[in-house]
Amino acid sequence: MEELKKLREKIDLIDAKLLDLLEKRARVAKEIYLIKQRDNIPIFDVLREDEKLAWVGNYVKLFPKEAATKIFVEIFSATRKIGGNVKVAYLGPEGSFSHLASISVFGSSAEFSSGGLEDIFLKVQKGETDFGVIPMENSRDGLVGESLDLLLESNVKIIYEVSMKVSFCFFSNAEDIKDVKRLYSHQKALVQCSKWIKDNLVDVDIIYTSSTSEGARRAYQDKQGGAIASEEISKILDFKIFIRDIQDSPDERTEFAVISSNDLYEKLISTRDIAGKKIRVSFCFSVVDEPGSLFRVLQPIAKRKINMKKIHSRPDKITKRYNFFVEIERPNNRSIMERTFTDMKKNTVFFKIFGEYPYRVI
């Protein structure tokens, strides 16, 4: 016991040093925020934080990398609060995957609000919130059409993109899974877990809800009900998890975009050295309906050996032409991208850039 006592005393000394360092960090951060306010620089420096998180992951050896990264996100979040509240709007109720993505980017000290996609875009444009977090693409279902439409219609920019693993759990207050008669969840979650449902829940009534979080709340009140939702719901509702990771694909992922109407972010990233960083650019264009038109637009990308990560077509609600949504990896030399876009625009009838931003896998 004496040996254990001495080790605990060492831990106490280390913990005191950690707290002292956090205090020192907060004082330096306060000086930085005063300079940012004076020089009109955004409090949330997306490139700097992304760079630091990569450094944290490479720095730690024995301590788990994922845990170290989460700790630093919370440190950023708490010290950022010294400079003022950061307001973030996300899709769906508390416990949704957009909510989890928001916390992964901004930490729990941010001021959060929720709503539908149109609400989020409206809040961002009106300045009622600093940032919006929206789903862009699921590895199984593809791009989120409504998000693309709203990006076209709105005056916002993508400033960050994260790819997050989507893991579903089965919840129920029933004594046994055989007692479950009703399953509540969002349609997409049910599709993503369709094989598990078929194998484990025979003859249950499927009740579609507006979100996985709403489904969990309804199932929580139903002794014969079950729900499919994120693990976070267990913390919010104290809901019993029967089984974890029930999604059909073991590496199901969703990409989320952080949007802002602050044009300072566009200036910020255009003046930084991005060598070695994962920077992507999203844009949209439409072409005349004739043979070879799409080839002529994309040719400058291939000519300059720019890596195209994705391309997706979607009919325009007004013009009825097809809009092509493209994401590329930005060349280190920004002028190469600018010349590429100049050449592409010669063969388009419409062209809009959604933003340049870091891309992170979480």
C-alpha positions, 0 to 999 in steps of 0.5 A, spaced: 500 500 500 505 504 501 508 503 494 501 505 491 500 511 496 507 514 493 505 513 486 498 516 487 502 522 490 506 522 484 500 523 480 497 528 484 503 532 483 503 531 475 495 533 475 497 540 479 502 541 474 497 540 468 492 545 471 498 550 472 499 549 465 492 550 463 492 556 467 498 559 463 495 557 456 489 560 458 493 567 459 496 566 453 490 565 449 487 571 452 492 575 449 492 572 442 484 573 442 485 580 444 490 581 438 485 577 434 479 582 436 483 588 434 486 586 427 479 583 425 481 575 425 476 570 426 477 566 433 476 560 430 482 559 426 480 552 422 487 551 419 491 552 426 487 548 430 487 542 424 494 543 424 495 542 432 490 536 432 495 533 427 501 534 431 498 531 437 496 525 434 503 524 432 506 527 438 503 522 443 506 515 444 503 511 450 497 515 451 491 513 446 491 518 440 484 519 439 483 520 446 489 525 446 485 529 440 479 529 444 482 532 450 485 538 445 479 539 442 476 540 449 482 545 451 481 549 444 473 549 446 474 552 453 480 557 452 476 559 446 470 561 450 475 566 453 475 570 447 467 570 446 462 565 445 462 561 439 455 559 436 454 553 432 448 550 429 447 543 427 442 538 424 437 534 428 436 534 435 441 533 441 444 526 440 444 526 432 450 525 428 451 532 426 451 534 433 456 529 435 460 532 429 459 539 431 462 537 438 468 533 435 470 540 431 468 545 436 468 542 443 463 542 448 464 549 450 461 552 444 454 554 444 449 549 440 443 550 437 439 545 432 434 545 427 433 543 420 437 544 414 434 550 411 434 553 418 441 552 419 443 556 412 438 561 414 441 562 421 448 562 418 446 567 413 443 572 418 449 572 423 444 568 428 450 563 429 457 563 427 457 556 424 453 551 421 454 543 421 451 539 415 451 532 412 454 532 405 455 525 404 454 518 406 459 512 404 453 508 403 447 513 400 452 518 397 451 525 397 445 529 401 441 533 395 438 538 400 445 540 402 447 541 395 441 545 393 442 550 399 449 551 398 447 553 391 442 558 393 445 561 399 451 565 400 455 561 405 462 558 404 464 551 407 470 552 411 472 545 414 470 538 412 470 532 417 469 524 415 466 521 421 465 514 423 457 512 423 456 507 429 449 505 430 447 501 437 440 498 438 436 500 445 431 498 448 428 498 455 425 491 454 427 485 458 429 481 452 430 483 445 424 478 443 419 482 447 421 488 442 414 489 438 416 496 435 422 499 432 423 506 432 428 510 427 430 514 421 429 511 415 436 512 413 439 508 419 434 503 418 437 502 411 444 502 414 442 497 419 437 493 415 441 486 415 441 486 422 434 488 423 432 482 418 437 477 422 435 479 429 428 483 429 423 478 426 415 481 425 416 488 429 413 494 427 417 499 423 415 506 426 419 511 422 421 518 425 424 524 423 431 523 426 434 517 430 434 521 436 426 522 436 426 515 435 430 513 441 426 518 445 419 514 443 422 508 444 424 510 451 417 511 453 415 504 450 416 498 454 416 494 448 419 499 443 426 499 441 431 504 437 437 504 433 441 511 434 448 513 436 451 511 442 451 518 445 443 517 446 445 512 452 448 518 456 442 523 454 437 518 456 440 513 460 437 508 455 440 501 455 444 499 450 443 492 447 448 491 442 453 496 439 455 497 432 449 494 428 450 497 422 451 493 415 458 496 413 463 496 419 466 502 416 460 506 415 462 514 414 459 520 413 462 527 411 460 533 415 461 540 412 462 546 417 459 553 413 460 560 415 458 567 412 464 570 414 468 572 408 475 572 413 475 565 412 476 565 405 482 570 405 485 566 411 486 560 407 488 563 401 494 566 404 497 560 408 502 555 406 498 549 405 504 544 403 503 538 407 496 539 409 489 536 406 486 542 403 480 541 398 476 545 394 468 544 392 465 547 386 459 547 382 458 548 374 453 547 369 454 546 361 450 546 355 447 540 353 451 537 347 456 532 346 463 533 349 461 539 354 463 535 360 469 533 357 471 540 355 470 543 362 474 537 366 480 537 361 483 542 365 483 538 371 486 532 368 491 537 364 494 539 371 494 533 374 489 535 380 486 529 384 479 529 383 476 526 389 468 526 387 463 528 382 456 528 382 450 530 378 443 533 380 438 537 376 437 544 377 430 546 380 429 552 376 433 551 370 432 544 369 439 543 367 444 538 370 449 541 376 455 538 377 458 538 384 466 537 384 471 536 390 478 536 388 485 536 392 487 543 392 494 544 389 500 547 393 500 553 388 494 556 389 495 560 382 495 553 378 488 552 381 486 559 379 488 558 372 484 551 372 478 555 374 479 560 369 480 555 363 474 551 366 469 557 366 470 558 358 466 552 357 460 553 363 454 556 363 454 557 371 460 556 376 460 557 383 466 555 388 463 553 395 470 554 399 477 551 400 478 548 407 482 542 411 479 535 411 480 531 417 478 524 418 475 523 425 
